[in-house]
Amino acid sequence: MNTMQSASAGRDAAIPETAAPSGTGGASSRFYVESWAGIVALHLLRNRRAPGDAGAGKPPPRAVMKALVFMQGNYARAITVRDIAAAAHLSPFHFSRRFKRATGFTPHRYLIHVRVNAARCLLMSGRYRSLAEIAGAVGFADQSHLARHFKRAFGVAPGRVSRGPGGGEAAGRTGQRLLRAARE
C-alpha cells in the first residue's frame, strides 16, 4: 500500500459511491468529471489536517483554492508547477510549500490524483473506445502512464475496470465492484 492510499484509507469511506453517467453526451460527462474533481478537492481539504494542527478548522488559503480551481479546469493540459503557481499568484517554491501544508500532497501528486479520478469516471461511462484515448483526454502522456498511476491509486488495472471479465454491459457493474473491492 503506497503513502497516498494509506493516508486516505480511513477517509475514503466518506466519499459516496455513485454510478457513472449513463448518457454519452459530452457536456454531461465533462460536468460529471468536474463535479467529482471538486468533491475530491473539498474532501481532501476538509479531512487532511490533523486535529492538533495549528491550521485545523481554518479554511484553506485563497492561493490554494485558486490553484485547485486551476488544476480542476486544466488537468487535461500539460501544466507545470510554475503554471499553477502563476494562477495562484505565488512563486513556485512558496506555492509548493503552502499547497503541501494545506492539502498534504505536492501539487504534482494532487494533479495525478485528479487525472486518475477523471480517467475512472470516463472508464465507467464507456464513452471512449480505448485506454489510449482516455489517457490523452485526461492529460497523461500515454496509456502506460495512465495504467501505472491508476493501478497505484485503485489497485486494479484500468483494463479490468473497462472490460470486466465478461465485457459488454456487465463490464460497468464489474468495474464498480472491482474498484470498491480495491478500496476496502
C-alpha positions as a printed NumPy array, in Angstrom:
array([[  0.   ,   0.   ,   0.   ],
       [  1.519,   3.334,  -1.   ],
       [  1.504,   6.546,   1.002],
       [ -1.422,   8.085,  -0.885],
       [ -3.58 ,   5.015,  -0.27 ],
       [ -2.604,   4.699,   3.378],
       [ -3.087,   8.426,   4.037],
       [ -6.602,   8.414,   2.652],
       [ -7.763,   4.887,   3.516],
       [ -9.838,   5.938,   6.52 ],
       [-11.326,   8.995,   4.852],
       [-12.368,   7.348,   1.564],
       [-15.451,   5.898,   3.223],
       [-16.815,   9.462,   3.434],
       [-16.938,   9.801,  -0.366],
       [-20.229,   8.389,  -1.624],
       [-20.096,   5.641,  -4.238],
       [-22.234,   6.561,  -7.229],
       [-22.683,   5.245, -10.711],
       [-21.081,   6.959, -13.681],
       [-23.278,   8.987, -16.006],
       [-25.39 ,   6.818, -18.261],
       [-25.551,   9.185, -21.215],
       [-22.792,   9.615, -23.707],
       [-23.243,  13.376, -24.087],
       [-20.012,  15.336, -23.931],
       [-21.272,  18.189, -21.751],
       [-22.878,  15.998, -19.103],
       [-19.842,  13.725, -18.848],
       [-17.487,  16.684, -18.536],
       [-19.718,  18.208, -15.863],
       [-19.755,  14.875, -14.012],
       [-15.951,  14.64 , -14.035],
       [-15.531,  18.255, -12.934],
       [-18.088,  17.767, -10.157],
       [-16.219,  14.753,  -8.813],
       [-12.914,  16.623,  -9.006],
       [-14.459,  19.378,  -6.863],
       [-15.84 ,  16.878,  -4.378],
       [-12.448,  15.193,  -4.054],
       [-10.724,  18.569,  -3.59 ],
       [-13.085,  19.613,  -0.815],
       [-12.801,  16.194,   0.816],
       [ -9.006,  16.442,   0.848],
       [ -9.016,  19.95 ,   2.244],
       [-11.533,  19.191,   4.979],
       [-10.037,  15.92 ,   6.128],
       [ -6.3  ,  16.277,   5.547],
       [ -5.332,  18.346,   8.558],
       [ -4.71 ,  16.53 ,  11.81 ],
       [ -6.761,  17.716,  14.809],
       [ -3.634,  19.009,  16.575],
       [ -2.525,  21.199,  13.664],
       [ -2.493,  24.938,  14.205],
       [ -4.432,  25.352,  10.949],
       [ -7.161,  22.853,  11.838],
       [-10.637,  24.281,  11.412],
       [ -9.445,  27.198,   9.271],
       [-10.389,  27.408,   5.621],
       [ -7.55 ,  26.733,   3.18 ],
       [ -5.585,  29.745,   1.951],
       [ -7.08 ,  31.609,  -1.01 ],
       [ -3.994,  30.832,  -3.117],
       [ -4.525,  27.096,  -2.591],
       [ -8.177,  27.373,  -3.599],
       [ -7.181,  29.265,  -6.758],
       [ -4.681,  26.519,  -7.541],
       [ -7.285,  23.784,  -7.007],
       [ -9.713,  25.524,  -9.336],
       [ -6.964,  25.98 , -11.934],
       [ -5.938,  22.309, -11.744],
       [ -9.528,  21.083, -11.979],
       [-10.144,  23.229, -15.035],
       [ -6.878,  22.423, -16.799],
       [ -5.928,  18.875, -15.767],
       [ -6.149,  17.65 , -19.363],
       [ -3.399,  20.04 , -20.484],
       [  0.317,  19.699, -19.849],
       [  0.652,  22.085, -16.91 ],
       [  3.661,  22.667, -14.687],
       [  4.045,  23.793, -11.106],
       [  5.13 ,  27.15 , -12.497],
       [  1.773,  27.466, -14.338],
       [ -0.203,  26.551, -11.22 ],
       [  1.842,  28.91 ,  -9.053],
       [  1.234,  31.732, -11.539],
       [ -2.52 ,  31.103, -11.301],
       [ -2.215,  31.32 ,  -7.5  ],
       [ -0.039,  34.484,  -7.757],
       [  2.869,  32.949,  -5.822],
       [  6.408,  31.889,  -6.611],
       [  6.704,  28.17 ,  -7.439],
       [  8.716,  27.432,  -4.299],
       [  6.407,  29.294,  -1.922],
       [  3.33 ,  27.879,  -3.647],
       [  4.564,  24.275,  -3.375],
       [  5.201,  24.628,   0.339],
       [  1.85 ,  26.305,   1.006],
       [ -0.064,  23.755,  -1.108],
       [  1.595,  20.793,   0.634],
       [  0.848,  22.29 ,   4.05 ],
       [ -2.835,  22.833,   3.181],
       [ -3.595,  19.563,   1.347],
       [ -0.916,  17.107,   2.419],
       [  0.003,  16.452,  -1.219],
       [  2.501,  18.026,  -3.548],
       [  0.894,  19.894,  -6.462],
       [  2.059,  17.242,  -8.92 ],
       [  0.705,  14.395,  -6.783],
       [ -2.648,  16.126,  -6.468],
       [ -2.791,  16.71 , -10.239],
       [ -2.143,  12.999, -10.826],
       [ -4.925,  12.232,  -8.336],
       [ -7.375,  14.47 , -10.242],
       [ -6.389,  12.894, -13.572],
       [ -6.766,   9.336, -12.27 ],
       [-10.229,  10.096, -10.894],
       [-11.241,  11.705, -14.184],
       [ -9.986,   8.608, -16.023],
       [-12.019,   6.399, -13.689],
       [-15.167,   8.362, -14.479],
       [-14.518,   8.123, -18.219],
       [-13.835,   4.39 , -17.953],
       [-17.075,   3.847, -16.115],
       [-19.041,   5.918, -18.655],
       [-17.923,   3.667, -21.519],
       [-17.7  ,   6.718, -23.777],
       [-14.204,   6.069, -25.094],
       [-13.062,   3.073, -27.116],
       [ -9.501,   2.734, -25.888],
       [ -7.391,   3.421, -22.844],
       [ -5.047,   5.488, -25.018],
       [ -7.933,   7.861, -25.835],
       [ -8.794,   8.186, -22.157],
       [ -5.152,   8.788, -21.254],
       [ -4.947,  11.616, -23.783],
       [ -8.293,  13.076, -22.698],
       [ -7.249,  13.423, -19.047],
       [ -3.692,  14.639, -19.611],
       [ -1.494,  11.568, -19.277],
       [  1.374,  11.18 , -21.738],
       [  0.289,   7.727, -22.865],
       [ -1.654,   4.618, -21.894],
       [  1.125,   3.119, -19.771],
       [  1.406,   6.343, -17.76 ],
       [ -2.322,   6.155, -17.015],
       [ -2.172,   2.438, -16.215],
       [  0.709,   2.859, -13.759],
       [ -0.969,   5.625, -11.779],
       [ -4.437,   4.039, -11.971],
       [ -3.171,   0.748, -10.56 ],
       [ -1.265,   2.6  ,  -7.837],
       [ -4.393,   4.527,  -6.818],
       [ -7.03 ,   1.779,  -7.073],
       [ -5.058,  -1.484,  -7.026],
       [ -6.766,  -2.579, -10.253],
       [ -5.596,  -2.162, -13.844],
       [ -7.796,   0.194, -15.891],
       [ -8.383,  -2.51 , -18.493],
       [-10.063,  -4.677, -15.862],
       [-12.416,  -1.849, -14.986],
       [-13.375,  -1.026, -18.568],
       [-13.717,  -4.595, -19.857],
       [-14.52 ,  -6.61 , -16.772],
       [-14.447, -10.394, -17.027],
       [-17.495, -10.654, -19.311],
       [-17.236,  -7.413, -21.292],
       [-20.361,  -5.715, -22.602],
       [-22.958,  -4.184, -20.295],
       [-21.806,  -6.182, -17.287],
       [-18.376,  -4.562, -17.51 ],
       [-19.56 ,  -1.34 , -15.819],
       [-21.015,  -3.206, -12.859],
       [-17.936,  -5.427, -12.649],
       [-15.662,  -2.382, -12.811],
       [-17.531,  -0.71 ,  -9.961],
       [-17.287,  -3.897,  -7.909],
       [-13.522,  -4.157,  -8.574],
       [-12.957,  -0.527,  -7.548],
       [-14.965,  -0.964,  -4.357],
       [-13.011,  -4.101,  -3.506],
       [ -9.73 ,  -2.278,  -4.118],
       [-10.733,   0.434,  -1.64 ],
       [-11.615,  -1.986,   1.162]])
